[in-house]
Amino acid sequence: MIALIQRVSEASVKVDGEIVGSIEQGLLVLLGVEKTDDEAKTKRMLERVTQYRVFEDDAGKMNLNVQDVGGSLLVVSQFTLPADTKKGTRAGFSRGAPPAQAKELYERFIELSAQQLPTQSGIFAADMKVSLINDGPVTFWLEA
């Protein structure tokens, strides 16, 4: 499982011109599911996302996580993250999970996240338009 997390001051996702999820301070989580992912990896990724220290403390050091600052998550499915881009000029998608598996784990990640902090999401497999103000900019690639 791969999560590209971005520290945001605000973010939203639209489907068919309507906002389906939006947050203020928090993390935009672009979530890619791989064939080898399962419930354990989903839980581990959520732990990494919620505990990763990307927010500044009073000394200006990134020592605080999203929960410490009272932030939220906006989770968006991103099937291109597991793409193989090591050679050529076109990505290969053989590492990505089949749609049914990816949807199940994406929705499970959201369900578990919502038990810990305010969580919004996009719609799996929809054509989404994501807007954000990346605060920093701060962006990290996490794997579980």
VEXBAPA-311992 format. One record per residue: x, z, y of N, C-alpha, C, CB in turn; residue number from 1. Coordinates in nm, 2 decimals. Each point is the difference from the previous one (the first is absolute). Glycine has a CB too. Example, Ala and Ser with C-alpha at 12.3 -4.5 7.8 and 13.67 -1.06 7.14 Angstrom:
2
+--------+--------+--------+--------+--------+--------+--------+--------+--------+--------+--------+--------+-------+
:   n_c1 :   n_c3 :   n_c2 :  ca_c1 :  ca_c3 :  ca_c2 :   c_c1 :   c_c3 :   c_c2 :  cb_c1 :  cb_c3 :  cb_c2 : vexti :
+--------+--------+--------+--------+--------+--------+--------+--------+--------+--------+--------+--------+-------+
:   1.32 :   0.78 :  -0.57 :  -0.09 :   0.00 :   0.12 :   0.09 :   0.00 :   0.12 :  -0.19 :   0.12 :  -0.12 :     1 :
:   0.15 :  -0.19 :   0.23 :   0.09 :   0.00 :   0.11 :  -0.08 :   0.08 :   0.11 :   0.12 :  -0.22 :  -0.06 :     2 :
+--------+--------+--------+--------+--------+--------+--------+--------+--------+--------+--------+--------+-------+
***
This chain:
144
+--------+--------+--------+--------+--------+--------+--------+--------+--------+--------+--------+--------+-------+
:   n_c1 :   n_c3 :   n_c2 :  ca_c1 :  ca_c3 :  ca_c2 :   c_c1 :   c_c3 :   c_c2 :  cb_c1 :  cb_c3 :  cb_c2 : vexti :
+--------+--------+--------+--------+--------+--------+--------+--------+--------+--------+--------+--------+-------+
:   0.09 :   0.00 :  -0.12 :  -0.09 :   0.00 :   0.12 :   0.09 :   0.00 :   0.12 :  -0.19 :   0.12 :  -0.12 :     1 :
:   0.15 :  -0.20 :   0.22 :   0.07 :  -0.01 :   0.12 :  -0.09 :   0.03 :   0.12 :   0.15 :  -0.17 :  -0.10 :     2 :
:  -0.10 :   0.25 :   0.19 :  -0.07 :   0.03 :   0.13 :   0.09 :  -0.03 :   0.12 :  -0.14 :   0.18 :  -0.12 :     3 :
:   0.10 :  -0.27 :   0.20 :   0.06 :  -0.02 :   0.13 :  -0.07 :   0.09 :   0.10 :   0.08 :  -0.24 :  -0.06 :     4 :
:  -0.02 :   0.34 :   0.11 :  -0.07 :   0.09 :   0.09 :   0.05 :  -0.02 :   0.14 :  -0.03 :   0.17 :  -0.18 :     5 :
:  -0.06 :  -0.17 :   0.27 :   0.04 :  -0.01 :   0.15 :  -0.07 :   0.11 :   0.07 :   0.02 :  -0.25 :  -0.02 :     6 :
:   0.07 :   0.32 :   0.10 :  -0.05 :   0.11 :   0.09 :  -0.07 :  -0.07 :   0.11 :   0.18 :   0.16 :  -0.06 :     7 :
:  -0.31 :  -0.12 :   0.08 :  -0.08 :  -0.07 :   0.10 :  -0.07 :   0.10 :   0.10 :  -0.04 :  -0.18 :  -0.16 :     8 :
:   0.02 :   0.14 :   0.28 :  -0.08 :   0.08 :   0.09 :  -0.14 :  -0.04 :  -0.01 :   0.19 :   0.02 :   0.16 :     9 :
:  -0.22 :  -0.14 :  -0.21 :  -0.13 :  -0.05 :  -0.04 :   0.01 :  -0.12 :  -0.09 :  -0.10 :   0.09 :   0.21 :    10 :
:   0.00 :  -0.11 :  -0.30 :   0.00 :  -0.12 :  -0.08 :  -0.15 :  -0.02 :  -0.05 :   0.24 :   0.04 :  -0.08 :    11 :
:  -0.27 :  -0.17 :   0.05 :  -0.13 :  -0.03 :  -0.04 :   0.01 :  -0.12 :  -0.09 :  -0.11 :   0.10 :   0.20 :    12 :
:   0.00 :  -0.12 :  -0.28 :  -0.01 :  -0.12 :  -0.09 :  -0.14 :  -0.05 :   0.01 :   0.18 :   0.09 :  -0.16 :    13 :
:  -0.19 :  -0.22 :   0.18 :  -0.12 :  -0.07 :   0.01 :  -0.03 :  -0.10 :  -0.12 :   0.02 :   0.02 :   0.26 :    14 :
:  -0.14 :  -0.03 :  -0.30 :  -0.04 :  -0.10 :  -0.09 :  -0.12 :  -0.07 :   0.06 :   0.08 :   0.14 :  -0.20 :    15 :
:  -0.08 :  -0.27 :   0.20 :  -0.10 :  -0.08 :   0.06 :  -0.04 :   0.04 :   0.14 :  -0.09 :  -0.03 :  -0.23 :    16 :
:   0.20 :   0.07 :   0.31 :  -0.02 :   0.03 :   0.14 :  -0.05 :   0.15 :   0.02 :  -0.05 :  -0.24 :   0.04 :    17 :
:   0.03 :   0.31 :  -0.14 :  -0.05 :   0.14 :   0.02 :   0.11 :   0.10 :  -0.05 :  -0.24 :  -0.08 :  -0.03 :    18 :
:   0.25 :   0.19 :   0.11 :   0.10 :   0.10 :  -0.04 :  -0.05 :   0.08 :  -0.12 :   0.08 :   0.01 :   0.24 :    19 :
:  -0.01 :  -0.01 :  -0.35 :  -0.04 :   0.07 :  -0.12 :   0.08 :   0.13 :  -0.01 :  -0.06 :  -0.21 :  -0.11 :    20 :
:   0.17 :   0.23 :   0.18 :   0.08 :   0.12 :   0.00 :   0.09 :   0.01 :   0.12 :   0.00 :  -0.01 :  -0.25 :    21 :
:   0.01 :   0.13 :   0.31 :   0.09 :   0.01 :   0.11 :   0.04 :   0.15 :   0.01 :  -0.11 :  -0.19 :   0.12 :    22 :
:   0.24 :   0.21 :  -0.07 :   0.05 :   0.13 :   0.02 :   0.07 :   0.01 :   0.14 :   0.03 :   0.03 :  -0.25 :    23 :
:   0.00 :   0.09 :   0.29 :   0.08 :   0.02 :   0.12 :   0.14 :   0.04 :  -0.06 :  -0.19 :   0.07 :   0.16 :    24 :
:   0.25 :   0.03 :  -0.12 :   0.14 :   0.04 :  -0.05 :   0.00 :   0.01 :  -0.15 :   0.04 :   0.12 :   0.22 :    25 :
:   0.06 :  -0.18 :  -0.28 :   0.01 :   0.02 :  -0.15 :   0.09 :  -0.11 :  -0.06 :  -0.23 :   0.10 :   0.00 :    26 :
:   0.19 :  -0.14 :  -0.12 :   0.08 :  -0.10 :  -0.07 :  -0.09 :  -0.12 :  -0.04 :   0.16 :   0.18 :  -0.08 :    27 :
:  -0.12 :  -0.30 :   0.11 :  -0.05 :  -0.12 :  -0.07 :   0.07 :  -0.02 :  -0.13 :  -0.06 :  -0.11 :   0.23 :    28 :
:  -0.01 :   0.11 :  -0.34 :   0.06 :  -0.01 :  -0.13 :  -0.04 :  -0.14 :  -0.06 :   0.00 :   0.26 :  -0.03 :    29 :
:   0.09 :  -0.35 :   0.02 :  -0.02 :  -0.12 :  -0.07 :   0.04 :   0.02 :  -0.14 :   0.04 :  -0.15 :   0.20 :    30 :
:  -0.13 :   0.14 :  -0.30 :   0.02 :   0.05 :  -0.13 :   0.00 :  -0.12 :  -0.10 :  -0.11 :   0.22 :   0.06 :    31 :
:   0.22 :  -0.24 :  -0.13 :   0.01 :  -0.10 :  -0.10 :   0.01 :   0.06 :  -0.14 :   0.11 :  -0.15 :   0.16 :    32 :
:  -0.19 :   0.10 :  -0.25 :  -0.01 :   0.05 :  -0.14 :   0.07 :  -0.09 :  -0.10 :  -0.21 :   0.12 :   0.06 :    33 :
:   0.30 :  -0.07 :  -0.14 :   0.07 :  -0.08 :  -0.10 :  -0.05 :   0.02 :  -0.14 :   0.20 :   0.02 :   0.14 :    34 :
:  -0.17 :  -0.11 :  -0.23 :  -0.05 :   0.00 :  -0.14 :   0.03 :   0.14 :  -0.07 :   0.03 :  -0.25 :   0.00 :    35 :
:   0.08 :   0.31 :   0.03 :   0.04 :   0.12 :  -0.07 :  -0.06 :   0.13 :   0.06 :   0.21 :  -0.12 :  -0.06 :    36 :
:  -0.29 :   0.10 :   0.16 :  -0.06 :   0.12 :   0.07 :  -0.11 :   0.06 :  -0.08 :   0.07 :  -0.10 :   0.22 :    37 :
:  -0.09 :   0.23 :  -0.20 :  -0.10 :   0.08 :  -0.07 :  -0.04 :   0.12 :   0.09 :   0.09 :  -0.08 :  -0.23 :    38 :
:  -0.17 :   0.17 :   0.17 :  -0.05 :   0.11 :   0.08 :   0.12 :   0.09 :   0.05 :  -0.21 :   0.00 :  -0.14 :    39 :
:   0.31 :   0.02 :   0.05 :   0.11 :   0.09 :   0.04 :   0.08 :  -0.06 :   0.12 :   0.02 :   0.07 :  -0.24 :    40 :
:   0.00 :  -0.20 :   0.24 :   0.07 :  -0.07 :   0.11 :  -0.09 :   0.01 :   0.13 :   0.12 :  -0.15 :  -0.17 :    41 :
:  -0.25 :   0.14 :   0.15 :  -0.09 :   0.00 :   0.11 :   0.01 :   0.14 :   0.07 :  -0.15 :  -0.16 :  -0.11 :    42 :
:   0.15 :   0.27 :   0.03 :   0.01 :   0.13 :   0.05 :   0.14 :   0.02 :   0.06 :  -0.16 :   0.09 :  -0.17 :    43 :
:   0.26 :  -0.14 :   0.11 :   0.14 :   0.02 :   0.06 :   0.01 :  -0.07 :   0.13 :   0.09 :   0.01 :  -0.23 :    44 :
:  -0.15 :  -0.13 :   0.24 :   0.01 :  -0.08 :   0.13 :  -0.08 :   0.08 :   0.11 :   0.02 :  -0.22 :  -0.13 :    45 :
:  -0.13 :   0.27 :   0.09 :  -0.08 :   0.08 :   0.10 :   0.08 :   0.12 :   0.05 :  -0.21 :  -0.08 :  -0.10 :    46 :
:   0.28 :   0.15 :   0.01 :   0.08 :   0.11 :   0.04 :   0.12 :  -0.05 :   0.09 :  -0.06 :   0.11 :  -0.22 :    47 :
:   0.12 :  -0.22 :   0.19 :   0.11 :  -0.05 :   0.08 :  -0.06 :  -0.03 :   0.14 :   0.12 :  -0.09 :  -0.20 :    48 :
:  -0.23 :   0.02 :   0.21 :  -0.06 :  -0.05 :   0.13 :  -0.03 :   0.12 :   0.08 :  -0.09 :  -0.21 :  -0.10 :    49 :
:   0.02 :   0.31 :   0.04 :  -0.05 :   0.11 :   0.08 :   0.11 :   0.10 :   0.04 :  -0.22 :  -0.02 :  -0.11 :    50 :
:   0.33 :   0.02 :   0.03 :   0.11 :   0.10 :   0.03 :   0.12 :  -0.06 :   0.07 :  -0.07 :   0.12 :  -0.20 :    51 :
:   0.07 :  -0.25 :   0.21 :   0.12 :  -0.07 :   0.07 :   0.00 :   0.04 :   0.15 :  -0.01 :  -0.19 :  -0.17 :    52 :
:   0.13 :   0.23 :   0.21 :   0.01 :   0.05 :   0.14 :   0.04 :  -0.11 :   0.09 :   0.07 :   0.22 :  -0.09 :    53 :
:  -0.17 :  -0.26 :   0.17 :   0.01 :  -0.11 :   0.09 :  -0.04 :   0.03 :   0.14 :  -0.03 :  -0.16 :  -0.19 :    54 :
:  -0.02 :   0.28 :   0.21 :  -0.04 :   0.04 :   0.13 :   0.10 :   0.10 :   0.06 :  -0.24 :  -0.03 :  -0.06 :    55 :
:   0.26 :   0.02 :   0.19 :   0.10 :   0.08 :   0.07 :  -0.05 :   0.15 :   0.02 :   0.09 :  -0.21 :   0.11 :    56 :
:   0.01 :   0.30 :  -0.12 :  -0.03 :   0.14 :   0.03 :   0.04 :   0.02 :   0.15 :   0.04 :   0.07 :  -0.24 :    57 :
:  -0.05 :   0.06 :   0.28 :   0.03 :   0.03 :   0.14 :   0.14 :  -0.04 :   0.05 :  -0.16 :   0.18 :  -0.02 :    58 :
:   0.25 :  -0.19 :  -0.08 :   0.14 :  -0.04 :   0.03 :   0.03 :  -0.15 :  -0.01 :   0.07 :   0.22 :  -0.09 :    59 :
:  -0.18 :  -0.30 :   0.07 :   0.01 :  -0.14 :  -0.01 :   0.05 :  -0.06 :  -0.13 :   0.04 :   0.01 :   0.24 :    60 :
:  -0.04 :   0.08 :  -0.34 :   0.05 :  -0.04 :  -0.14 :  -0.12 :  -0.04 :  -0.08 :   0.21 :   0.15 :   0.02 :    61 :
:  -0.20 :  -0.25 :  -0.11 :  -0.11 :  -0.03 :  -0.09 :   0.00 :   0.10 :  -0.11 :   0.02 :  -0.24 :   0.05 :    62 :
:  -0.09 :   0.36 :  -0.03 :  -0.01 :   0.11 :  -0.09 :  -0.14 :   0.03 :  -0.04 :   0.21 :   0.09 :   0.09 :    63 :
:  -0.31 :  -0.16 :  -0.04 :  -0.14 :   0.03 :  -0.03 :  -0.06 :  -0.12 :  -0.07 :  -0.01 :   0.14 :   0.21 :    64 :
:  -0.08 :  -0.10 :  -0.30 :  -0.08 :  -0.10 :  -0.08 :  -0.14 :  -0.02 :   0.07 :   0.13 :   0.06 :  -0.22 :    65 :
:  -0.20 :  -0.15 :   0.16 :  -0.13 :  -0.04 :   0.06 :  -0.10 :   0.12 :   0.00 :   0.03 :  -0.23 :  -0.07 :    66 :
:  -0.02 :   0.32 :  -0.03 :  -0.09 :   0.12 :   0.00 :   0.04 :   0.10 :   0.10 :  -0.03 :  -0.04 :  -0.24 :    67 :
:   0.17 :   0.05 :   0.27 :   0.05 :   0.10 :   0.09 :  -0.06 :  -0.03 :   0.14 :   0.21 :   0.03 :  -0.13 :    68 :
:  -0.23 :  -0.16 :   0.17 :  -0.04 :  -0.04 :   0.13 :  -0.15 :  -0.02 :   0.01 :   0.22 :  -0.11 :   0.03 :    69 :
:  -0.29 :   0.14 :  -0.14 :  -0.15 :  -0.02 :   0.00 :  -0.04 :  -0.15 :   0.01 :  -0.02 :   0.22 :   0.11 :    70 :
:   0.10 :  -0.30 :  -0.17 :  -0.02 :  -0.15 :   0.00 :  -0.09 :  -0.04 :  -0.11 :   0.22 :  -0.03 :   0.11 :    71 :
:  -0.25 :  -0.10 :  -0.11 :  -0.09 :  -0.07 :  -0.09 :   0.08 :  -0.11 :  -0.07 :  -0.20 :   0.06 :   0.14 :    72 :
:   0.13 :  -0.11 :  -0.25 :   0.06 :  -0.12 :  -0.07 :  -0.10 :  -0.12 :   0.02 :   0.13 :   0.15 :  -0.17 :    73 :
:  -0.08 :  -0.27 :   0.19 :  -0.08 :  -0.12 :  -0.02 :   0.07 :  -0.08 :  -0.11 :  -0.07 :   0.00 :   0.25 :    74 :
:   0.00 :  -0.01 :  -0.36 :   0.06 :  -0.06 :  -0.12 :  -0.06 :  -0.14 :  -0.02 :   0.03 :   0.22 :  -0.11 :    75 :
:   0.06 :  -0.32 :   0.10 :  -0.03 :  -0.14 :  -0.01 :   0.06 :  -0.06 :  -0.12 :  -0.02 :  -0.02 :   0.25 :    76 :
:  -0.05 :  -0.05 :  -0.34 :   0.06 :  -0.06 :  -0.12 :   0.09 :  -0.12 :   0.05 :  -0.20 :   0.07 :  -0.15 :    77 :
:   0.31 :  -0.08 :   0.08 :   0.10 :  -0.10 :   0.04 :   0.06 :  -0.06 :  -0.12 :   0.05 :   0.12 :   0.22 :    78 :
:  -0.11 :  -0.22 :  -0.28 :   0.04 :  -0.06 :  -0.13 :   0.14 :  -0.07 :   0.01 :  -0.24 :  -0.02 :  -0.07 :    79 :
:   0.28 :  -0.01 :   0.19 :   0.13 :  -0.07 :   0.02 :   0.12 :   0.09 :  -0.01 :  -0.12 :  -0.16 :   0.14 :    80 :
:   0.11 :   0.29 :  -0.13 :   0.11 :   0.09 :   0.00 :   0.08 :   0.00 :  -0.13 :  -0.13 :   0.14 :   0.15 :    81 :
:   0.07 :  -0.16 :  -0.27 :   0.08 :   0.00 :  -0.12 :   0.06 :  -0.14 :  -0.03 :  -0.14 :   0.18 :  -0.09 :    82 :
:   0.13 :  -0.27 :   0.18 :   0.04 :  -0.14 :  -0.02 :   0.15 :  -0.01 :  -0.02 :  -0.18 :  -0.08 :   0.14 :    83 :
:   0.22 :  -0.01 :  -0.23 :   0.14 :  -0.03 :  -0.02 :   0.05 :  -0.10 :   0.10 :  -0.02 :   0.05 :  -0.25 :    84 :
:   0.11 :  -0.01 :   0.34 :   0.05 :  -0.09 :   0.11 :   0.15 :  -0.02 :  -0.01 :  -0.19 :   0.08 :   0.14 :    85 :
:   0.25 :  -0.05 :  -0.25 :   0.14 :  -0.01 :  -0.01 :   0.06 :  -0.14 :   0.00 :  -0.02 :   0.21 :  -0.13 :    86 :
:  -0.06 :  -0.31 :   0.10 :   0.06 :  -0.13 :   0.01 :  -0.11 :  -0.10 :   0.03 :   0.18 :   0.06 :  -0.17 :    87 :
:  -0.14 :  -0.18 :   0.21 :  -0.10 :  -0.10 :   0.04 :  -0.07 :   0.02 :   0.13 :  -0.03 :  -0.03 :  -0.24 :    88 :
:  -0.07 :  -0.05 :   0.27 :  -0.07 :   0.01 :   0.13 :  -0.15 :   0.03 :  -0.02 :   0.17 :  -0.16 :   0.09 :    89 :
:  -0.21 :   0.20 :  -0.21 :  -0.13 :   0.04 :  -0.03 :   0.00 :   0.13 :  -0.09 :  -0.08 :  -0.25 :   0.02 :    90 :
:   0.00 :   0.34 :   0.02 :  -0.01 :   0.13 :  -0.07 :  -0.06 :  -0.02 :  -0.14 :  -0.01 :   0.12 :   0.22 :    91 :
:   0.06 :  -0.04 :  -0.32 :  -0.06 :   0.01 :  -0.13 :  -0.08 :   0.13 :  -0.01 :   0.18 :  -0.14 :  -0.10 :    92 :
:  -0.29 :   0.13 :   0.04 :  -0.09 :   0.12 :  -0.01 :  -0.02 :   0.06 :  -0.14 :  -0.12 :  -0.09 :   0.20 :    93 :
:   0.21 :   0.06 :  -0.29 :  -0.01 :   0.05 :  -0.13 :   0.01 :   0.15 :  -0.02 :   0.09 :  -0.22 :  -0.07 :    94 :
:  -0.03 :   0.29 :   0.17 :   0.02 :   0.15 :  -0.01 :  -0.13 :   0.07 :   0.04 :   0.24 :  -0.03 :   0.04 :    95 :
:  -0.33 :  -0.04 :   0.03 :  -0.12 :   0.06 :   0.05 :  -0.10 :   0.03 :  -0.11 :   0.04 :  -0.11 :   0.22 :    96 :
:  -0.11 :   0.22 :  -0.20 :  -0.11 :   0.04 :  -0.10 :  -0.11 :  -0.10 :   0.01 :   0.06 :   0.24 :   0.02 :    97 :
:  -0.13 :  -0.26 :  -0.14 :  -0.12 :  -0.08 :   0.00 :  -0.10 :   0.06 :   0.09 :   0.04 :  -0.08 :  -0.23 :    98 :
:  -0.13 :   0.00 :   0.29 :  -0.10 :   0.05 :   0.10 :  -0.08 :   0.13 :  -0.04 :  -0.01 :  -0.23 :   0.07 :    99 :
:  -0.03 :   0.23 :  -0.19 :  -0.08 :   0.12 :  -0.05 :   0.08 :   0.13 :   0.00 :  -0.14 :  -0.15 :  -0.14 :   100 :
:   0.26 :   0.14 :   0.09 :   0.09 :   0.12 :   0.00 :   0.04 :   0.03 :   0.15 :   0.09 :  -0.06 :  -0.23 :   101 :
:  -0.06 :  -0.03 :   0.31 :   0.04 :   0.02 :   0.14 :  -0.11 :   0.07 :   0.07 :   0.16 :  -0.20 :   0.00 :   102 :
:  -0.28 :   0.15 :  -0.01 :  -0.11 :   0.06 :   0.07 :  -0.03 :   0.14 :  -0.05 :  -0.10 :  -0.23 :   0.02 :   103 :
:   0.11 :   0.26 :  -0.15 :  -0.02 :   0.13 :  -0.05 :   0.10 :   0.10 :   0.06 :  -0.09 :  -0.10 :  -0.21 :   104 :
:   0.22 :   0.06 :   0.21 :   0.10 :   0.09 :   0.05 :   0.00 :   0.02 :   0.16 :   0.14 :  -0.06 :  -0.20 :   105 :
:  -0.18 :  -0.05 :   0.26 :  -0.01 :   0.00 :   0.15 :  -0.11 :   0.10 :   0.04 :   0.08 :  -0.24 :   0.02 :   106 :
:  -0.20 :   0.22 :  -0.09 :  -0.11 :   0.09 :   0.03 :   0.03 :   0.15 :  -0.04 :  -0.16 :  -0.20 :  -0.03 :   107 :
:   0.23 :   0.22 :  -0.07 :   0.04 :   0.13 :  -0.05 :   0.09 :   0.07 :   0.11 :  -0.02 :  -0.07 :  -0.24 :   108 :
:   0.12 :  -0.01 :   0.29 :   0.09 :   0.05 :   0.11 :  -0.09 :   0.04 :   0.12 :   0.19 :  -0.15 :  -0.08 :   109 :
:  -0.28 :   0.08 :   0.12 :  -0.09 :   0.03 :   0.11 :  -0.08 :   0.13 :  -0.03 :  -0.01 :  -0.24 :   0.06 :   110 :
:  -0.05 :   0.24 :  -0.18 :  -0.08 :   0.12 :  -0.04 :   0.09 :   0.13 :   0.00 :  -0.14 :  -0.15 :  -0.14 :   111 :
:   0.26 :   0.14 :   0.09 :   0.09 :   0.12 :   0.00 :   0.04 :   0.04 :   0.14 :   0.08 :  -0.06 :  -0.23 :   112 :
:  -0.05 :  -0.05 :   0.31 :   0.04 :   0.03 :   0.14 :  -0.10 :   0.07 :   0.08 :   0.14 :  -0.21 :  -0.02 :   113 :
:  -0.27 :   0.16 :   0.00 :  -0.11 :   0.06 :   0.08 :  -0.02 :   0.15 :  -0.03 :  -0.11 :  -0.23 :   0.00 :   114 :
:   0.16 :   0.27 :  -0.12 :  -0.01 :   0.15 :  -0.03 :   0.10 :   0.08 :   0.08 :  -0.08 :  -0.06 :  -0.23 :   115 :
:   0.18 :  -0.01 :   0.29 :   0.11 :   0.07 :   0.07 :  -0.01 :  -0.01 :   0.15 :   0.14 :  -0.03 :  -0.20 :   116 :
:  -0.18 :  -0.09 :   0.25 :   0.00 :  -0.02 :   0.14 :  -0.09 :  -0.11 :   0.04 :   0.23 :   0.08 :   0.01 :   117 :
:  -0.27 :  -0.10 :   0.11 :  -0.09 :  -0.11 :   0.04 :   0.06 :  -0.13 :  -0.04 :  -0.09 :   0.13 :   0.19 :   118 :
:   0.01 :  -0.21 :  -0.26 :   0.04 :  -0.13 :  -0.05 :  -0.10 :  -0.11 :   0.02 :   0.13 :   0.12 :  -0.18 :   119 :
:  -0.08 :  -0.23 :   0.23 :  -0.09 :  -0.12 :   0.02 :   0.07 :  -0.11 :  -0.09 :  -0.08 :   0.07 :   0.24 :   120 :
:   0.01 :  -0.18 :  -0.26 :   0.06 :  -0.10 :  -0.08 :  -0.06 :  -0.14 :   0.04 :   0.04 :   0.17 :  -0.19 :   121 :
:   0.03 :  -0.27 :   0.14 :  -0.05 :  -0.13 :   0.00 :  -0.09 :  -0.03 :  -0.12 :   0.21 :  -0.08 :   0.13 :   122 :
:  -0.24 :  -0.04 :  -0.16 :  -0.08 :  -0.04 :  -0.11 :   0.09 :  -0.08 :  -0.10 :  -0.22 :   0.00 :   0.14 :   123 :
:   0.23 :   0.04 :  -0.26 :   0.09 :  -0.06 :  -0.10 :  -0.04 :  -0.15 :  -0.01 :   0.02 :   0.21 :  -0.12 :   124 :
:   0.09 :  -0.29 :   0.13 :  -0.01 :  -0.15 :  -0.02 :  -0.07 :  -0.07 :   0.11 :   0.00 :   0.04 :  -0.24 :   125 :
:  -0.04 :   0.03 :   0.35 :  -0.07 :  -0.07 :   0.11 :   0.11 :  -0.07 :   0.09 :  -0.20 :   0.17 :  -0.01 :   126 :
:   0.15 :  -0.26 :   0.09 :   0.09 :  -0.06 :   0.10 :  -0.01 :   0.10 :   0.12 :  -0.03 :  -0.25 :  -0.08 :   127 :
:   0.14 :   0.32 :   0.10 :   0.00 :   0.11 :   0.10 :   0.09 :  -0.03 :   0.11 :  -0.05 :   0.16 :  -0.18 :   128 :
:   0.01 :  -0.12 :   0.30 :   0.08 :  -0.01 :   0.12 :   0.04 :   0.14 :   0.04 :  -0.12 :  -0.21 :   0.08 :   129 :
:   0.25 :   0.24 :  -0.09 :   0.05 :   0.14 :   0.03 :   0.07 :   0.00 :   0.14 :   0.04 :   0.04 :  -0.25 :   130 :
:  -0.08 :   0.06 :   0.33 :   0.06 :   0.02 :   0.13 :   0.06 :   0.14 :   0.00 :  -0.17 :  -0.16 :   0.11 :   131 :
:   0.28 :   0.17 :  -0.04 :   0.06 :   0.13 :   0.01 :   0.09 :   0.01 :   0.12 :  -0.01 :   0.02 :  -0.25 :   132 :
:   0.04 :   0.10 :   0.29 :   0.10 :   0.03 :   0.10 :   0.10 :   0.08 :  -0.08 :  -0.15 :  -0.01 :   0.21 :   133 :
:   0.26 :  -0.05 :  -0.25 :   0.11 :   0.07 :  -0.07 :   0.07 :   0.09 :   0.09 :   0.02 :  -0.19 :  -0.16 :   134 :
:  -0.02 :   0.32 :   0.14 :   0.06 :   0.10 :   0.08 :   0.15 :   0.01 :  -0.03 :  -0.23 :   0.12 :   0.02 :   135 :
:   0.31 :  -0.17 :   0.06 :   0.15 :   0.01 :  -0.02 :   0.07 :  -0.12 :   0.03 :  -0.05 :   0.16 :  -0.17 :   136 :
:   0.05 :  -0.27 :   0.10 :  -0.07 :  -0.01 :  -0.13 :   0.06 :   0.07 :  -0.11 :  -0.07 :  -0.22 :   0.08 :   137 :
:  -0.01 :   0.27 :  -0.17 :   0.04 :   0.07 :  -0.12 :  -0.07 :  -0.06 :  -0.12 :   0.05 :   0.22 :   0.13 :   138 :
:   0.03 :  -0.27 :  -0.22 :  -0.05 :  -0.07 :  -0.12 :   0.09 :   0.03 :  -0.12 :  -0.11 :  -0.18 :   0.14 :   139 :
:   0.05 :   0.22 :  -0.25 :   0.07 :   0.03 :  -0.12 :  -0.06 :  -0.06 :  -0.12 :   0.08 :   0.21 :   0.09 :   140 :
:   0.01 :  -0.25 :  -0.19 :  -0.04 :  -0.06 :  -0.12 :   0.01 :   0.11 :  -0.11 :   0.07 :  -0.24 :   0.07 :   141 :
:  -0.17 :   0.28 :  -0.13 :   0.00 :   0.10 :  -0.11 :  -0.04 :  -0.06 :  -0.13 :  -0.05 :   0.18 :   0.17 :   142 :
:   0.12 :  -0.13 :  -0.28 :  -0.03 :  -0.04 :  -0.13 :  -0.02 :   0.12 :  -0.09 :   0.13 :  -0.21 :   0.03 :   143 :
:  -0.22 :   0.19 :  -0.13 :  -0.03 :   0.11 :  -0.09 :  -0.01 :  -0.06 :  -0.14 :  -0.12 :   0.14 :   0.17 :   144 :
+--------+--------+--------+--------+--------+--------+--------+--------+--------+--------+--------+--------+-------+
***
